[in-house]
Amino acid sequence: MPGVTVGDIGPKFGINGNDNGFLRFDNYRVPRKAMLMRNAKVLPNGTYVPPKHAKLGFGAMVFVRSIMIKDMACQLGSAVTIATRYSAVRRQGEIKPNGQEVQILDYQTQQLRVLPNIAKTLVFLFAANEVKSLYEQVIADMQEGNLELLPQLHGLSSGLKSVVTWETALGIEQCRLACGGHGYSLASALPDIYEYAVGGCTYEGENIVMLLQVARGLVKLVPGIRSGSGQLTELTEYLARKQTPRSNFTCIDNTSAETLIADFEHAAQQQLFFAFDLLKQNERNLSPEEAWNVTGVELSKASRLHVKAYLVKNYFAYVSKCHDAEIRPVLDQLGQLFALDSIQANFGHFAMGGYYSDQQQKAVRLGIYTLLAKLRPNAVAIVDSLDFSDRELDSVLGRRDGNVYENLLAWAQKNQNYKNFSSTLPSTKTNDAIKLFPENKTESNNNKILTHQGYITYNNKNSM
Protein backbone atom coordinates (compact mmCIF):
# COMPACT_ATOMS: atom_id res chain seq x y z
CA MET A 1 0.00 0.00 0.00
CA PRO A 2 1.55 3.35 -1.00
CA GLY A 3 2.75 5.33 2.02
CA VAL A 4 2.58 2.35 4.41
CA THR A 5 5.57 0.21 5.41
CA VAL A 6 5.08 -2.87 7.60
CA GLY A 7 7.73 -5.25 8.93
CA ASP A 8 8.80 -7.57 11.73
CA ILE A 9 11.25 -6.30 14.36
CA GLY A 10 13.28 -9.51 14.21
CA PRO A 11 14.27 -12.15 16.79
CA LYS A 12 13.88 -11.29 20.48
CA PHE A 13 15.31 -12.60 23.75
CA GLY A 14 12.20 -14.75 24.11
CA ILE A 15 8.49 -15.04 23.26
CA ASN A 16 9.36 -15.37 19.58
CA GLY A 17 6.04 -17.08 18.96
CA ASN A 18 4.49 -13.61 19.21
CA ASP A 19 4.65 -11.34 16.20
CA ASN A 20 6.07 -7.91 16.97
CA GLY A 21 6.37 -5.50 14.11
CA PHE A 22 6.79 -1.91 13.07
CA LEU A 23 4.49 0.32 11.07
CA ARG A 24 5.53 3.49 9.24
CA PHE A 25 3.29 6.02 7.53
CA ASP A 26 4.59 8.40 4.86
CA ASN A 27 2.06 11.08 3.86
CA TYR A 28 -0.76 8.62 4.44
CA ARG A 29 -4.21 9.72 5.56
CA VAL A 30 -5.80 7.23 7.98
CA PRO A 31 -9.54 6.89 7.24
CA ARG A 32 -11.72 8.04 10.11
CA LYS A 33 -13.60 4.71 10.09
CA ALA A 34 -10.31 2.93 10.88
CA MET A 35 -9.71 4.92 14.06
CA LEU A 36 -10.28 3.51 17.55
CA MET A 37 -12.73 5.95 19.11
CA ARG A 38 -14.14 4.31 22.20
CA ASN A 39 -13.10 7.19 24.45
CA ALA A 40 -11.46 9.98 22.44
CA LYS A 41 -13.20 10.80 19.15
CA VAL A 42 -12.68 12.66 15.88
CA LEU A 43 -15.86 14.13 14.38
CA PRO A 44 -16.52 14.01 10.60
CA ASN A 45 -15.51 17.68 10.37
CA GLY A 46 -12.12 16.89 11.93
CA THR A 47 -12.87 18.17 15.43
CA TYR A 48 -11.07 16.24 18.18
CA VAL A 49 -13.21 15.36 21.21
CA PRO A 50 -11.13 14.32 24.26
CA PRO A 51 -12.37 11.57 26.61
CA LYS A 52 -14.65 12.53 29.49
CA HIS A 53 -11.90 11.54 31.90
CA ALA A 54 -8.17 11.63 31.19
CA LYS A 55 -7.69 8.15 32.69
CA LEU A 56 -10.41 6.40 30.68
CA GLY A 57 -7.80 5.14 28.28
CA PHE A 58 -6.08 3.31 31.14
CA GLY A 59 -8.73 0.56 31.10
CA ALA A 60 -7.09 -1.77 28.58
CA MET A 61 -3.61 -1.07 29.93
CA VAL A 62 -4.66 -1.84 33.50
CA PHE A 63 -6.38 -5.02 32.31
CA VAL A 64 -3.16 -6.31 30.75
CA ARG A 65 -1.16 -5.49 33.87
CA SER A 66 -3.68 -7.28 36.08
CA ILE A 67 -3.40 -10.35 33.84
CA MET A 68 0.40 -10.12 33.97
CA ILE A 69 0.49 -10.42 37.75
CA LYS A 70 -1.18 -13.82 37.69
CA ASP A 71 0.82 -14.88 34.65
CA MET A 72 4.10 -14.04 36.38
CA ALA A 73 2.99 -15.84 39.54
CA CYS A 74 2.32 -18.92 37.43
CA GLN A 75 5.74 -18.67 35.79
CA LEU A 76 7.43 -18.51 39.18
CA GLY A 77 5.20 -21.34 40.37
CA SER A 78 6.30 -23.47 37.43
CA ALA A 79 9.98 -22.80 38.12
CA VAL A 80 9.76 -23.45 41.84
CA THR A 81 7.78 -26.64 41.25
CA ILE A 82 10.59 -27.92 39.03
CA ALA A 83 13.29 -26.86 41.49
CA THR A 84 11.49 -28.32 44.51
CA ARG A 85 10.77 -31.67 42.90
CA TYR A 86 14.29 -31.99 41.56
CA SER A 87 15.72 -31.02 44.96
CA ALA A 88 13.74 -33.89 46.50
CA VAL A 89 15.02 -36.37 43.89
CA ARG A 90 18.67 -35.32 43.69
CA ARG A 91 20.91 -36.79 46.38
CA GLN A 92 24.40 -35.51 47.00
CA GLY A 93 26.80 -35.53 49.93
CA GLU A 94 26.38 -36.40 53.57
CA ILE A 95 25.19 -34.26 56.46
CA LYS A 96 26.00 -36.84 59.14
CA PRO A 97 29.36 -38.66 59.06
CA ASN A 98 29.11 -42.07 57.40
CA GLY A 99 25.48 -41.43 56.61
CA GLN A 100 23.74 -42.01 53.29
CA GLU A 101 23.55 -39.36 50.62
CA VAL A 102 20.84 -36.82 51.40
CA GLN A 103 18.28 -35.06 49.29
CA ILE A 104 19.71 -31.67 48.41
CA LEU A 105 16.51 -30.09 49.72
CA ASP A 106 17.75 -31.07 53.19
CA TYR A 107 20.55 -28.51 52.89
CA GLN A 108 19.60 -25.20 54.48
CA THR A 109 21.31 -23.29 51.69
CA GLN A 110 19.11 -25.07 49.13
CA GLN A 111 16.00 -24.40 51.19
CA LEU A 112 16.83 -20.68 51.25
CA ARG A 113 16.97 -20.65 47.46
CA VAL A 114 13.77 -22.58 46.91
CA LEU A 115 11.27 -22.15 49.75
CA PRO A 116 10.98 -18.32 49.71
CA ASN A 117 9.98 -18.61 46.06
CA ILE A 118 7.17 -20.98 46.99
CA ALA A 119 5.99 -18.29 49.41
CA LYS A 120 6.27 -15.58 46.76
CA THR A 121 4.22 -17.65 44.34
CA LEU A 122 1.26 -17.80 46.71
CA VAL A 123 1.62 -14.16 47.76
CA PHE A 124 1.58 -13.07 44.12
CA LEU A 125 -1.34 -15.35 43.24
CA PHE A 126 -3.45 -13.93 46.06
CA ALA A 127 -2.58 -10.39 44.97
CA ALA A 128 -3.55 -11.25 41.38
CA ASN A 129 -6.95 -12.43 42.58
CA GLU A 130 -7.50 -9.17 44.45
CA VAL A 131 -6.47 -7.03 41.48
CA LYS A 132 -8.82 -8.99 39.23
CA SER A 133 -11.71 -8.37 41.62
CA LEU A 134 -10.87 -4.67 41.80
CA TYR A 135 -10.63 -4.46 38.01
CA GLU A 136 -14.08 -6.04 37.59
CA GLN A 137 -15.50 -3.56 40.09
CA VAL A 138 -13.88 -0.62 38.28
CA ILE A 139 -15.28 -1.75 34.92
CA ALA A 140 -18.77 -2.03 36.41
CA ASP A 141 -18.42 1.45 37.95
CA MET A 142 -17.13 2.94 34.69
CA GLN A 143 -20.22 1.76 32.84
CA GLU A 144 -22.23 3.87 35.27
CA GLY A 145 -19.90 6.84 34.86
CA ASN A 146 -18.13 6.35 38.20
CA LEU A 147 -14.34 6.63 37.83
CA GLU A 148 -13.49 6.99 41.51
CA LEU A 149 -11.60 3.68 41.82
CA LEU A 150 -9.74 3.88 38.49
CA PRO A 151 -6.71 5.86 39.77
CA GLN A 152 -6.45 3.47 42.71
CA LEU A 153 -6.45 0.46 40.37
CA HIS A 154 -3.95 2.13 38.06
CA GLY A 155 -1.51 2.82 40.89
CA LEU A 156 -1.88 -0.64 42.40
CA SER A 157 -1.51 -2.51 39.12
CA SER A 158 1.52 -0.39 38.13
CA GLY A 159 3.30 -1.08 41.40
CA LEU A 160 2.47 -4.77 41.45
CA LYS A 161 3.50 -5.15 37.82
CA SER A 162 6.93 -3.79 38.66
CA VAL A 163 7.56 -5.66 41.90
CA VAL A 164 6.06 -8.99 40.83
CA THR A 165 7.82 -9.20 37.46
CA TRP A 166 11.17 -8.22 38.98
CA GLU A 167 10.96 -10.72 41.82
CA THR A 168 9.66 -13.40 39.48
CA ALA A 169 12.67 -13.00 37.21
CA LEU A 170 15.04 -13.17 40.18
CA GLY A 171 13.17 -16.14 41.62
CA ILE A 172 13.28 -18.16 38.41
CA GLU A 173 17.02 -17.61 38.17
CA GLN A 174 17.41 -18.84 41.74
CA CYS A 175 15.40 -21.94 40.84
CA ARG A 176 17.67 -22.55 37.86
CA LEU A 177 20.77 -22.25 40.02
CA ALA A 178 19.20 -24.57 42.58
CA CYS A 179 19.10 -27.28 39.91
CA GLY A 180 22.83 -27.11 39.30
CA GLY A 181 24.17 -27.83 35.82
CA HIS A 182 20.99 -29.59 34.75
CA GLY A 183 19.10 -26.35 35.33
CA TYR A 184 21.07 -24.83 32.45
CA SER A 185 19.83 -27.55 30.10
CA LEU A 186 16.74 -26.96 28.02
CA ALA A 187 15.56 -30.29 29.43
CA SER A 188 14.81 -28.48 32.69
CA ALA A 189 12.44 -26.01 30.94
CA LEU A 190 13.87 -23.30 33.20
CA PRO A 191 15.64 -21.38 30.39
CA ASP A 192 12.34 -21.21 28.49
CA ILE A 193 10.45 -20.07 31.58
CA TYR A 194 13.06 -17.40 32.31
CA GLU A 195 13.23 -15.97 28.80
CA TYR A 196 9.45 -15.66 28.80
CA ALA A 197 9.09 -14.15 32.27
CA VAL A 198 12.01 -11.72 32.17
CA GLY A 199 10.34 -9.85 29.32
CA GLY A 200 7.67 -8.81 31.79
CA CYS A 201 10.17 -6.47 33.42
CA THR A 202 10.04 -4.22 30.36
CA TYR A 203 6.91 -4.82 28.29
CA GLU A 204 3.73 -3.01 29.36
CA GLY A 205 5.90 -0.45 31.14
CA GLU A 206 9.54 -0.60 32.22
CA ASN A 207 9.69 -1.43 35.91
CA ILE A 208 11.48 1.65 37.21
CA VAL A 209 9.12 3.87 35.22
CA MET A 210 6.21 2.03 36.84
CA LEU A 211 7.62 2.63 40.32
CA LEU A 212 8.05 6.32 39.58
CA GLN A 213 4.43 6.49 38.41
CA VAL A 214 3.36 5.06 41.74
CA ALA A 215 5.65 7.51 43.52
CA ARG A 216 3.96 10.49 41.85
CA GLY A 217 0.66 9.42 43.31
CA LEU A 218 2.14 8.80 46.76
CA VAL A 219 4.02 12.10 46.88
CA LYS A 220 0.81 14.03 46.21
CA LEU A 221 -0.68 12.55 49.39
CA VAL A 222 2.02 13.71 51.80
CA PRO A 223 1.01 17.40 52.22
CA GLY A 224 -2.56 16.37 53.03
CA ILE A 225 -1.38 13.69 55.44
CA ARG A 226 0.79 16.14 57.35
CA SER A 227 -1.92 18.78 57.48
CA GLY A 228 -4.56 16.26 58.51
CA SER A 229 -6.76 16.98 55.50
CA GLY A 230 -5.69 14.17 53.18
CA GLN A 231 -8.19 12.10 51.21
CA LEU A 232 -6.90 8.54 51.48
CA THR A 233 -8.10 5.19 50.18
CA GLU A 234 -8.08 1.81 51.85
CA LEU A 235 -4.69 1.16 50.24
CA THR A 236 -3.08 4.34 51.58
CA GLU A 237 -4.82 5.07 54.88
CA TYR A 238 -1.90 3.57 56.81
CA LEU A 239 0.27 6.48 55.65
CA ALA A 240 -1.63 8.83 57.98
CA ARG A 241 -1.57 6.45 60.92
CA LYS A 242 0.69 7.30 63.86
CA GLN A 243 3.32 4.60 63.94
CA THR A 244 4.95 3.14 67.03
CA PRO A 245 8.64 4.10 67.46
CA ARG A 246 9.75 0.47 67.90
CA SER A 247 8.75 -2.83 66.33
CA ASN A 248 7.01 -5.43 68.50
CA PHE A 249 8.82 -8.26 66.73
CA THR A 250 10.62 -10.59 69.16
CA CYS A 251 10.85 -14.05 67.60
CA ILE A 252 8.91 -15.80 64.88
CA ASP A 253 7.06 -18.11 67.27
CA ASN A 254 5.59 -15.11 69.14
CA THR A 255 4.92 -12.79 66.21
CA SER A 256 1.46 -12.13 64.81
CA ALA A 257 0.50 -11.22 61.28
CA GLU A 258 -0.56 -7.81 62.59
CA THR A 259 2.98 -7.14 63.84
CA LEU A 260 4.51 -7.98 60.48
CA ILE A 261 1.95 -5.84 58.63
CA ALA A 262 2.64 -2.91 60.99
CA ASP A 263 6.37 -3.26 60.39
CA PHE A 264 5.98 -3.04 56.62
CA GLU A 265 3.59 -0.11 56.86
CA HIS A 266 6.01 1.72 59.14
CA ALA A 267 8.93 1.17 56.76
CA ALA A 268 6.86 2.26 53.74
CA GLN A 269 5.58 5.37 55.51
CA GLN A 270 9.02 6.46 56.71
CA GLN A 271 10.62 5.90 53.31
CA LEU A 272 7.89 7.93 51.59
CA PHE A 273 8.33 10.82 54.02
CA PHE A 274 12.11 10.67 53.58
CA ALA A 275 11.80 10.70 49.78
CA PHE A 276 9.27 13.56 49.91
CA ASP A 277 11.48 15.70 52.16
CA LEU A 278 14.50 15.02 49.95
CA LEU A 279 12.49 15.98 46.88
CA LYS A 280 11.44 19.29 48.44
CA GLN A 281 15.01 19.97 49.52
CA ASN A 282 16.25 19.37 45.98
CA GLU A 283 13.54 21.63 44.56
CA ARG A 284 15.09 24.59 46.40
CA ASN A 285 18.02 24.64 43.99
CA LEU A 286 16.70 22.76 40.98
CA SER A 287 13.74 22.79 38.64
CA PRO A 288 10.92 20.37 39.56
CA GLU A 289 11.99 18.03 36.77
CA GLU A 290 15.64 18.03 37.82
CA ALA A 291 14.71 17.57 41.47
CA TRP A 292 12.53 14.60 40.58
CA ASN A 293 15.39 13.07 38.64
CA VAL A 294 17.95 13.29 41.44
CA THR A 295 15.41 11.91 43.94
CA GLY A 296 14.36 9.04 41.67
CA VAL A 297 16.13 6.26 43.54
CA GLU A 298 14.56 7.11 46.90
CA LEU A 299 11.15 7.58 45.28
CA SER A 300 11.43 4.15 43.66
CA LYS A 301 12.27 2.61 47.02
CA ALA A 302 9.21 4.24 48.55
CA SER A 303 6.98 2.73 45.87
CA ARG A 304 8.53 -0.71 46.26
CA LEU A 305 7.99 -0.71 50.03
CA HIS A 306 4.42 0.50 49.55
CA VAL A 307 3.75 -2.47 47.27
CA LYS A 308 5.47 -4.88 49.68
CA ALA A 309 3.28 -3.60 52.51
CA TYR A 310 0.22 -4.27 50.36
CA LEU A 311 1.40 -7.78 49.45
CA VAL A 312 1.94 -8.76 53.09
CA LYS A 313 -1.38 -7.33 54.26
CA ASN A 314 -3.34 -8.82 51.38
CA TYR A 315 -1.80 -12.27 51.85
CA PHE A 316 -2.67 -12.52 55.53
CA ALA A 317 -6.17 -11.21 54.82
CA TYR A 318 -6.68 -14.08 52.37
CA VAL A 319 -5.20 -16.65 54.73
CA SER A 320 -7.48 -15.52 57.55
CA LYS A 321 -10.39 -16.97 55.56
CA CYS A 322 -8.89 -20.46 55.75
CA HIS A 323 -10.17 -22.48 58.72
CA ASP A 324 -8.60 -25.83 57.87
CA ALA A 325 -6.60 -26.84 60.95
CA GLU A 326 -3.95 -28.66 58.90
CA ILE A 327 -3.51 -26.20 56.03
CA ARG A 328 -3.75 -22.90 57.93
CA PRO A 329 -0.44 -23.26 59.86
CA VAL A 330 1.44 -23.96 56.61
CA LEU A 331 -0.10 -20.91 54.93
CA ASP A 332 0.83 -18.78 57.93
CA GLN A 333 4.41 -20.04 57.77
CA LEU A 334 4.65 -19.18 54.07
CA GLY A 335 3.41 -15.65 54.75
CA GLN A 336 5.87 -15.25 57.60
CA LEU A 337 8.72 -16.48 55.39
CA PHE A 338 7.80 -13.99 52.67
CA ALA A 339 7.69 -11.18 55.21
CA LEU A 340 10.95 -12.03 56.99
CA ASP A 341 12.78 -12.66 53.72
CA SER A 342 11.66 -9.22 52.51
CA ILE A 343 12.66 -7.58 55.80
CA GLN A 344 16.11 -9.14 55.62
CA ALA A 345 16.54 -7.86 52.06
CA ASN A 346 15.60 -4.34 53.21
CA PHE A 347 17.09 -4.17 56.71
CA GLY A 348 18.21 -0.58 56.21
CA HIS A 349 14.62 0.63 55.87
CA PHE A 350 13.37 -1.30 58.89
CA ALA A 351 16.29 -0.19 61.06
CA MET A 352 15.80 3.50 60.17
CA GLY A 353 15.31 5.57 63.31
CA GLY A 354 16.00 2.54 65.51
CA TYR A 355 12.68 0.89 64.64
CA TYR A 356 14.45 -2.47 64.47
CA SER A 357 17.23 -3.11 66.97
CA ASP A 358 20.29 -5.25 66.26
CA GLN A 359 18.75 -8.01 68.36
CA GLN A 360 15.54 -7.91 66.32
CA GLN A 361 17.53 -8.10 63.10
CA LYS A 362 19.24 -11.23 64.41
CA ALA A 363 15.84 -12.63 65.37
CA VAL A 364 14.65 -12.12 61.79
CA ARG A 365 17.51 -14.24 60.46
CA LEU A 366 16.89 -16.96 63.02
CA GLY A 367 13.18 -16.80 62.22
CA ILE A 368 13.90 -17.49 58.56
CA TYR A 369 15.94 -20.56 59.46
CA THR A 370 13.16 -21.80 61.76
CA LEU A 371 10.57 -21.40 59.01
CA LEU A 372 12.76 -23.19 56.46
CA ALA A 373 12.96 -26.20 58.78
CA LYS A 374 9.21 -26.17 59.42
CA LEU A 375 8.31 -25.90 55.73
CA ARG A 376 10.82 -28.45 54.44
CA PRO A 377 8.59 -31.54 55.08
CA ASN A 378 5.68 -29.93 53.21
CA ALA A 379 7.61 -28.40 50.31
CA VAL A 380 6.79 -31.02 47.67
CA ALA A 381 3.15 -31.21 48.74
CA ILE A 382 2.80 -27.43 48.48
CA VAL A 383 4.12 -27.23 44.92
CA ASP A 384 2.04 -30.28 43.97
CA SER A 385 -1.01 -28.33 45.15
CA LEU A 386 -0.30 -25.76 42.42
CA ASP A 387 -1.40 -28.59 40.13
CA PHE A 388 0.91 -28.10 37.16
CA SER A 389 0.71 -31.09 34.85
CA ASP A 390 3.80 -32.65 33.29
CA ARG A 391 2.57 -31.38 29.94
CA GLU A 392 2.39 -27.82 31.24
CA LEU A 393 5.83 -27.92 32.86
CA ASP A 394 7.45 -29.80 29.95
CA SER A 395 10.42 -30.41 32.24
CA VAL A 396 12.49 -33.54 32.69
CA LEU A 397 13.67 -32.30 36.10
CA GLY A 398 10.19 -31.43 37.33
CA ARG A 399 8.42 -34.68 36.47
CA ARG A 400 5.68 -35.58 38.93
CA ASP A 401 6.81 -39.24 39.05
CA GLY A 402 10.37 -38.28 39.98
CA ASN A 403 11.99 -40.42 37.26
CA VAL A 404 14.48 -37.72 36.34
CA TYR A 405 17.66 -39.47 35.33
CA GLU A 406 16.19 -42.17 33.08
CA ASN A 407 14.29 -39.50 31.20
CA LEU A 408 17.22 -37.09 31.17
CA LEU A 409 19.27 -39.70 29.32
CA ALA A 410 16.38 -40.39 26.95
CA TRP A 411 16.00 -36.66 26.31
CA ALA A 412 19.72 -36.31 25.53
CA GLN A 413 19.67 -39.29 23.16
CA LYS A 414 16.63 -37.88 21.41
CA ASN A 415 18.44 -34.58 20.82
CA GLN A 416 21.72 -35.91 19.42
CA ASN A 417 21.33 -33.84 16.27
CA TYR A 418 21.11 -30.62 18.30
CA LYS A 419 24.73 -29.62 17.63
CA ASN A 420 26.75 -26.82 16.19
CA PHE A 421 29.68 -28.57 14.53
CA SER A 422 31.25 -25.36 13.26
CA SER A 423 32.02 -24.18 16.78
CA THR A 424 33.10 -27.49 18.35
CA LEU A 425 36.78 -28.29 18.84
CA PRO A 426 37.87 -31.76 17.56
CA SER A 427 38.78 -34.62 19.85
CA THR A 428 42.48 -35.31 20.37
CA LYS A 429 42.83 -38.15 17.86
CA THR A 430 45.94 -38.60 15.70
CA ASN A 431 44.80 -36.55 12.74
CA ASP A 432 42.88 -34.03 14.83
CA ALA A 433 45.48 -33.31 17.52
CA ILE A 434 45.63 -29.61 18.36
CA LYS A 435 48.65 -27.62 19.29
CA LEU A 436 48.22 -23.94 19.97
CA PHE A 437 50.83 -21.90 18.15
CA PRO A 438 51.40 -18.17 18.41
CA GLU A 439 50.94 -17.95 14.64
CA ASN A 440 47.64 -16.59 13.40
CA LYS A 441 46.92 -19.59 11.21
CA THR A 442 47.76 -23.31 11.09
CA GLU A 443 46.62 -25.98 8.64
CA SER A 444 46.33 -29.70 9.48
CA ASN A 445 44.73 -32.04 6.94
CA ASN A 446 41.15 -30.89 6.46
CA ASN A 447 40.96 -29.18 9.84
CA LYS A 448 41.62 -25.47 10.16
CA ILE A 449 42.25 -23.58 13.36
CA LEU A 450 42.16 -19.80 13.22
CA THR A 451 43.36 -17.83 16.21
CA HIS A 452 42.35 -14.23 16.67
CA GLN A 453 43.07 -12.25 19.81
CA GLY A 454 43.20 -15.40 21.91
CA TYR A 455 39.95 -16.90 20.61
CA ILE A 456 39.87 -20.18 18.68
CA THR A 457 37.46 -21.15 15.91
CA TYR A 458 37.56 -24.65 14.50
CA ASN A 459 36.14 -25.47 11.09
CA ASN A 460 35.94 -29.06 9.85
CA LYS A 461 35.63 -28.99 6.07
CA ASN A 462 34.24 -32.51 6.05
CA SER A 463 31.34 -31.51 8.26
CA MET A 464 30.21 -28.61 6.12
Buried (B, 14 or more C-beta within 10 A) or exposed (E): EEEEEEEEEEEEEBBEEEEEEEEEEEEEEEEEEEEEEEBBBEEEEEEEEEEEBEBBBBBEBBBBBBBBBBBBBBBBBBBBBBBBBBBBBBEEEEEEEEEEEBBBBBBEEBBBBBBBBBBBBBBBBBBBBBBBEBBEEBBEBBEEEEBEBBBBBBBBBBBBBBBBBBBBBBBBBBBBEBBBEBBEBBBBBBBBBBBBBBBBBEBBBEBBEBBBBBBEBBBEBBEBBEEEEBEBEEBBEBBBEEBEEEBBBEEBEEBEBEBBBBBBBBBBBBBBBBBBEBBBEBBEEBEEEEBBBEBBEBBBBBBBBBBBBBBBBBBBEBBEEEEEEEBBEBBBBBBBBBBBBBBBEBBEBBBBEEBBEEEBBEBBEEBBBBBBEBBBEBBBEBBEEBEBEEEEBBBBBBBEEEEBEEBBEEBEEEEEEEEEEEEEEBEEEEEBEBEEEEEEEBEEEEBBBEBEEEEEEBBBEEEE
